[in-house]
């Protein structure tokens, strides 16, 4: 991954483990839409005993504006 970039077709398995630790089982994109000129993306990160939501906003040039990780509802 290049600095200032977020790889968006993460897939599952090895990539999720590299980004979020060896215990991550999967990482998948669950939503994408355009908001205010930026791209909103939502991902689900699955661990053996918990799930997390990852949301991002990126500018059209690919720069990351916001990156949030929270417990899944």
Secondary structure, DSSP 4 states (H G I P E B T S, - for coil): --TT---S---BTHHHHHHH-TTEEEEEEEEEEEETTEEEEEEEEEESS-EEEEEEEE-TTS-EEEEEEEE--
